[in-house]
Amino acid sequence: MILAIASGKGGTGKTTVAVNLARVLRSRAWLLDCDVEEPNAGLFLKTSRRTEEIVSLPVPEVDEARCDGCGECGKFCAYHAIVSFGTIPLVFPSMCHGCGGCVRVCPRKAIRETSRRLGVVVSSKSRGITLIEGRLDVGESLSPPLIRAVKAGLPAGRPAILDAPPGTSCPVVAAVRGADHVLLVTEPTPFGLHDLRLAVDLVRELGLPYSVVVNRIGTGDNRVQEYCAGKKIPVVLEIPDDRRIAEAYSRGRLIVETLPEYRALFERLAEKLFSADGERCGLEP
């Protein structure tokens, strides 16, 4: 079971749900922080045994001695990462998606590929939880390749929780694609409902099963619940607007450990989401 936790907007409590759900699962569940621009799952887990792996992207490099300025490379590139005006092509590495097409279409074999670093994938352990997080280098804007590298570190057949980036853009698609279920975290406000609608459209377009968690119940209004009821979207968890939760979060502490009365909520959610073919994921005692 691969569970992706996403949200149409930032600040809804997506990471809060991800780390607390990971804690009530046994050690065979992995937590993947795919929010590579702002990874923060590690702030709530005391990790050790850290390892890092550099992630790079192949980008074109032009051999000026061979190039005749035909422009075929620029015509092929959909991202305008390499352009030619009858002269030696100009390469814009930050716009390159690493597809390698320019290398293939060059008739004079004047283009080769070199590596450009995007960031690192960091693996660590926290009391049985395996945490894999991506960290995009400062100044880099192309996060999907790094997100795919984070997901590639997951062994086949392992239950996993993927903490996706917020929003509905390309990084979110890269994170949730291939998930068995998507948990959309929202809040009962007009902004929460607006961005939940966008997130629902996204997962429907991708053909992924999904359900909703409503955080900070007691604020705002009931329009999120009415929308979910009207669209027959299951609401699998409602988290109250409790000041103690905010205080625990601000100190980097887990709800299920600081406020034991909320542990049962996450245990029931884990049983519901991770049960498949009659087999349930084990829960901590």
C-alpha positions as CSV (number, residue, x, y, z in Angstrom):
1,M,0.0,0.0,0.0
2,I,1.4,3.4,-1.1
3,L,-0.5,6.2,0.5
4,A,0.1,9.8,-0.8
5,I,-0.9,12.6,1.5
6,A,-1.5,15.8,-0.5
7,S,-3.3,19.1,-0.2
8,G,-4.5,21.8,-2.6
9,K,-2.8,24.5,-0.5
10,G,0.0,24.8,2.1
11,G,-0.6,25.0,5.8
12,T,-3.5,22.5,6.0
13,G,-1.7,20.0,8.2
14,K,-0.5,17.6,5.5
15,T,2.8,16.8,7.2
16,T,1.1,16.6,10.6
17,V,-1.1,13.8,9.3
18,A,1.8,12.1,7.5
19,V,4.3,11.9,10.5
20,N,1.6,10.9,13.1
21,L,0.2,8.2,10.8
22,A,3.8,6.9,10.2
23,R,4.3,6.7,14.0
24,V,1.3,4.5,14.7
25,L,2.4,2.1,11.9
26,R,5.0,-0.6,12.6
27,S,8.5,-0.3,11.3
28,R,7.8,-1.9,8.0
29,A,6.1,1.3,6.9
30,W,8.4,4.0,5.2
31,L,7.9,7.7,5.2
32,L,8.9,9.6,2.0
33,D,9.1,13.4,2.2
34,C,8.5,14.4,-1.4
35,D,8.1,18.1,-0.6
36,V,11.7,18.6,-1.7
37,E,11.6,22.4,-1.7
38,E,10.6,22.5,2.0
39,P,11.2,19.0,3.6
40,N,10.1,19.1,7.2
41,A,9.0,15.6,8.2
42,G,12.5,15.1,9.8
43,L,11.8,17.9,12.2
44,F,9.3,15.7,14.1
45,L,11.4,12.5,14.0
46,K,14.6,12.0,15.9
47,T,16.6,10.4,13.2
48,S,20.0,8.7,13.0
49,R,22.1,6.6,10.6
50,R,21.9,9.3,7.9
51,T,23.1,8.7,4.4
52,E,23.1,11.1,1.5
53,E,23.0,10.5,-2.3
54,I,23.5,13.3,-4.8
55,V,20.9,13.5,-7.6
56,S,21.9,15.0,-10.9
57,L,20.3,15.6,-14.2
58,P,21.9,15.1,-17.7
59,V,22.1,18.4,-19.6
60,P,23.5,19.1,-23.1
61,E,27.0,20.4,-23.8
62,V,27.9,21.5,-27.3
63,D,31.1,20.6,-29.1
64,E,31.7,23.8,-31.1
65,A,34.3,22.1,-33.4
66,R,31.6,19.8,-34.7
67,C,28.5,22.0,-34.6
68,D,27.4,23.7,-37.8
69,G,24.5,25.6,-36.3
70,C,21.7,23.7,-38.1
71,G,19.3,24.3,-35.3
72,E,17.8,20.8,-35.1
73,C,18.4,20.6,-31.4
74,G,16.5,23.9,-30.7
75,K,13.6,22.8,-32.9
76,F,13.2,19.6,-30.9
77,C,13.4,21.0,-27.4
78,A,9.9,21.8,-26.1
79,Y,11.3,23.6,-23.1
80,H,13.6,26.0,-25.1
81,A,16.6,24.8,-23.0
82,I,18.8,24.9,-26.2
83,V,18.4,27.4,-29.0
84,S,20.3,28.2,-32.2
85,F,19.9,31.1,-34.6
86,G,22.2,29.7,-37.3
87,T,25.1,29.8,-34.8
88,I,26.5,27.7,-32.0
89,P,23.5,26.8,-29.8
90,L,23.0,28.5,-26.5
91,V,22.2,26.1,-23.6
92,F,20.1,27.1,-20.6
93,P,20.7,24.3,-18.1
94,S,18.1,25.4,-15.6
95,M,15.4,24.9,-18.2
96,C,16.6,21.5,-19.3
97,H,14.4,18.5,-18.3
98,G,17.1,15.9,-19.2
99,C,15.2,14.1,-21.9
100,G,18.3,13.6,-24.1
101,G,16.4,14.4,-27.3
102,C,18.8,17.1,-28.5
103,V,21.6,14.5,-28.4
104,R,19.7,12.1,-30.6
105,V,18.5,14.6,-33.2
106,C,21.9,16.3,-33.7
107,P,23.0,15.1,-37.2
108,R,26.7,15.9,-36.6
109,K,26.8,14.3,-33.1
110,A,28.0,17.6,-31.7
111,I,26.1,17.3,-28.4
112,R,27.0,15.3,-25.4
113,E,25.5,15.2,-22.0
114,T,27.0,16.3,-18.7
115,S,25.6,16.2,-15.2
116,R,24.0,19.0,-13.3
117,R,23.4,18.6,-9.6
118,L,19.8,19.1,-8.4
119,G,20.0,18.1,-4.8
120,V,20.3,15.2,-2.4
121,V,18.2,12.3,-1.2
122,V,18.7,11.7,2.5
123,S,17.9,8.4,4.2
124,S,17.7,8.0,8.0
125,K,16.0,6.0,10.8
126,S,13.7,7.0,13.6
127,R,12.7,4.4,16.1
128,G,11.9,1.9,13.4
129,I,10.6,4.4,10.8
130,T,12.6,4.7,7.6
131,L,12.6,8.3,6.4
132,I,13.6,9.2,2.9
133,E,13.6,12.9,2.1
134,G,14.7,15.0,-0.9
135,R,16.4,18.3,-0.5
136,L,16.5,20.5,-3.6
137,D,19.6,22.7,-3.9
138,V,19.1,26.4,-3.3
139,G,18.4,28.2,-6.6
140,E,17.1,25.0,-8.4
141,S,13.6,25.0,-9.7
142,L,13.2,21.6,-11.3
143,S,11.9,19.4,-8.5
144,P,10.1,16.4,-10.3
145,P,13.4,14.5,-11.1
146,L,14.4,14.7,-7.4
147,I,10.9,13.6,-6.3
148,R,11.2,10.6,-8.6
149,A,14.6,9.8,-7.0
150,V,13.0,9.9,-3.6
151,K,10.3,7.4,-4.7
152,A,12.9,5.2,-6.3
153,G,14.4,4.5,-2.9
154,L,11.3,2.6,-1.8
155,P,11.7,-1.2,-2.0
156,A,8.9,-3.0,-3.8
157,G,6.1,-4.3,-1.6
158,R,6.8,-1.9,1.3
159,P,3.9,0.0,2.8
160,A,4.7,3.7,2.5
161,I,3.4,7.1,3.2
162,L,4.4,9.9,0.7
163,D,4.2,13.5,2.0
164,A,3.6,15.3,-1.3
165,P,4.2,19.0,-2.0
166,P,1.3,21.4,-1.6
167,G,-0.7,22.6,-4.5
168,T,-1.7,21.0,-7.8
169,S,1.3,21.6,-10.1
170,C,3.9,19.2,-11.7
171,P,5.7,18.4,-8.4
172,V,2.5,17.1,-6.9
173,V,1.7,15.0,-10.0
174,A,5.2,13.5,-9.7
175,A,4.7,12.7,-6.1
176,V,1.2,11.1,-6.2
177,R,1.5,9.3,-9.5
178,G,1.5,5.5,-8.9
179,A,0.0,5.8,-5.4
180,D,-2.6,3.3,-4.3
181,H,-4.6,6.0,-2.5
182,V,-4.4,9.7,-2.0
183,L,-5.4,11.4,1.2
184,L,-6.3,15.0,0.7
185,V,-5.9,17.2,3.8
186,T,-8.0,20.4,3.9
187,E,-9.4,22.9,6.4
188,P,-13.0,24.2,6.8
189,T,-12.4,27.6,5.3
190,P,-13.3,29.2,1.9
191,F,-9.7,28.9,0.9
192,G,-9.5,25.3,2.0
193,L,-12.6,24.4,0.0
194,H,-11.4,26.3,-3.1
195,D,-8.1,24.4,-3.2
196,L,-9.7,21.1,-2.2
197,R,-11.8,21.3,-5.4
198,L,-8.6,21.8,-7.4
199,A,-6.9,18.8,-5.7
200,V,-10.0,16.6,-6.3
201,D,-9.9,17.5,-10.0
202,L,-6.2,16.5,-10.1
203,V,-6.6,13.1,-8.5
204,R,-9.6,12.4,-10.6
205,E,-7.7,13.3,-13.8
206,L,-5.0,10.8,-12.7
207,G,-7.6,8.2,-11.9
208,L,-6.5,7.7,-8.3
209,P,-8.7,6.7,-5.4
210,Y,-8.9,9.3,-2.7
211,S,-10.5,10.5,0.5
212,V,-10.4,13.6,2.7
213,V,-9.1,14.6,6.1
214,V,-10.5,17.8,7.5
215,N,-8.2,19.6,9.9
216,R,-9.0,22.3,12.5
217,I,-12.6,21.3,12.9
218,G,-14.5,24.0,14.8
219,T,-13.2,26.9,12.7
220,G,-14.7,28.2,9.5
221,D,-18.0,26.6,8.4
222,N,-19.4,23.3,7.1
223,R,-19.1,23.9,3.4
224,V,-16.2,21.4,3.0
225,Q,-18.3,18.6,4.6
226,E,-21.3,19.6,2.4
227,Y,-19.1,19.5,-0.7
228,C,-17.7,16.1,0.2
229,A,-21.2,14.7,0.9
230,G,-22.5,16.1,-2.4
231,K,-19.6,14.5,-4.3
232,K,-19.7,11.3,-2.3
233,I,-16.1,11.8,-1.2
234,P,-15.4,9.9,2.0
235,V,-14.1,12.0,4.9
236,V,-12.0,9.5,6.9
237,L,-10.7,11.8,9.7
238,E,-11.7,15.1,11.4
239,I,-9.1,16.7,13.6
240,P,-10.4,19.3,16.1
241,D,-9.0,22.8,16.3
242,D,-7.1,22.2,19.5
243,R,-4.6,24.8,20.8
244,R,-2.5,21.9,22.3
245,I,-2.0,20.4,18.9
246,A,-0.6,23.7,17.6
247,E,1.7,24.0,20.6
248,A,3.0,20.4,20.1
249,Y,3.6,21.2,16.4
250,S,5.5,24.4,17.2
251,R,7.8,22.3,19.4
252,G,8.3,19.6,16.8
253,R,6.4,17.0,18.7
254,L,4.0,14.3,17.5
255,I,0.3,14.5,18.4
256,V,0.1,10.8,19.1
257,E,2.8,11.0,21.7
258,T,2.1,14.4,23.3
259,L,-1.7,14.0,23.3
260,P,-2.5,10.3,23.7
261,E,-6.2,10.8,23.4
262,Y,-5.7,11.5,19.7
263,R,-3.7,8.4,19.1
264,A,-6.9,6.3,18.6
265,L,-7.9,8.6,15.7
266,F,-4.8,7.9,13.8
267,E,-4.8,4.2,14.6
268,R,-8.3,3.8,13.2
269,L,-7.3,5.8,10.1
270,A,-4.2,3.5,9.6
271,E,-6.4,0.4,9.9
272,K,-8.9,1.8,7.4
273,L,-6.4,2.9,4.8
274,F,-3.8,0.2,5.1
275,S,-6.1,-2.8,5.1
276,A,-6.1,-4.6,1.7
277,D,-7.3,-8.0,0.7
278,G,-8.2,-8.8,4.3
279,E,-4.7,-8.1,5.6
280,R,-4.2,-5.1,7.9
281,C,-1.0,-3.3,8.7
282,G,0.1,-4.0,12.3
283,L,-0.3,-1.2,14.8
284,E,2.0,-0.4,17.7
285,P,0.6,-1.5,21.0
